[in-house]
């Protein structure tokens, strides 16, 4: 994956309800954003090697996902576990949507896992229950 800098401290502070002028936890939040960016890259590693920059909708979703995950980490840090669970659920839904879109768009995917069967399906007409 590429560098993958998606999230931002400013957005996480907004999601967490922290004033933009409050800089006490900026270093911690910045570290959480870095961890969230890596999480996004890792969660999509089985689908793509590089994120398609040409797809603005996917890039926007990756930014959202990273910010949701970083906010989750911050909420856990502050022992706000209910909020953390909500942000984790939103993150999971966002990543699942990106995952599905990347699998379905052959022009933006670069690596997919092929699923193969070691058996041959017989024609439907050969089913004894249908004879």
WOMO-V297525 format. One record per backbone hydrogen bond with DSSP energy under -1.0 kcal/mol. NH is the residue of the N-H (numbers start at 1). CO is the residue of the C=O. E is the energy in kcal/mol with one decimal. If there is no record, write none. Layout:
BEGIN
nh = [NH & NH]
co = [CO & CO]
e = [E & E]
END
This chain:
BEGIN
nh = [6 & 12 & 13 & 14 & 15 & 16 & 18 & 22 & 26 & 29 & 30 & 31 & 32 & 33 & 34 & 35 & 36 & 37 & 38 & 39 & 40 & 41 & 42 & 43 & 44 & 47 & 48 & 56 & 59 & 60 & 61 & 62 & 63 & 64 & 65 & 66 & 67 & 68 & 69 & 70 & 71 & 72 & 73 & 74 & 75 & 76 & 77 & 78 & 79 & 80 & 84 & 85 & 86 & 87 & 88 & 89 & 90 & 91 & 92 & 93 & 94 & 95 & 96 & 97 & 98 & 99 & 100 & 101 & 102 & 103 & 104 & 105 & 108 & 109 & 111 & 126 & 127 & 130]
co = [4 & 8 & 9 & 10 & 11 & 12 & 13 & 19 & 23 & 25 & 26 & 27 & 28 & 29 & 30 & 31 & 32 & 33 & 34 & 35 & 36 & 37 & 38 & 39 & 40 & 44 & 44 & 54 & 55 & 56 & 57 & 58 & 59 & 60 & 61 & 62 & 63 & 64 & 65 & 66 & 67 & 68 & 69 & 70 & 71 & 72 & 73 & 74 & 76 & 75 & 80 & 81 & 82 & 83 & 84 & 85 & 86 & 87 & 88 & 89 & 90 & 91 & 92 & 93 & 94 & 95 & 96 & 97 & 98 & 99 & 100 & 101 & 105 & 105 & 47 & 123 & 124 & 127]
e = [-1.2 & -2.1 & -2.5 & -1.8 & -2.8 & -2.5 & -3.1 & -1.4 & -1.1 & -2.9 & -2.6 & -2.0 & -2.1 & -2.4 & -2.0 & -2.2 & -2.5 & -2.6 & -1.9 & -2.1 & -2.4 & -2.1 & -2.8 & -2.6 & -1.1 & -1.9 & -2.3 & -1.1 & -2.3 & -2.7 & -1.9 & -2.3 & -1.9 & -2.4 & -2.9 & -2.4 & -2.3 & -2.7 & -2.5 & -2.6 & -2.2 & -2.0 & -2.4 & -2.2 & -2.7 & -2.4 & -2.2 & -2.0 & -1.8 & -3.4 & -2.1 & -2.2 & -1.8 & -2.5 & -2.2 & -2.3 & -2.2 & -2.3 & -2.7 & -2.3 & -2.2 & -2.8 & -2.3 & -2.0 & -2.2 & -2.9 & -2.5 & -2.2 & -2.7 & -1.9 & -1.6 & -1.3 & -1.5 & -1.1 & -1.1 & -1.5 & -1.8 & -1.6]
END
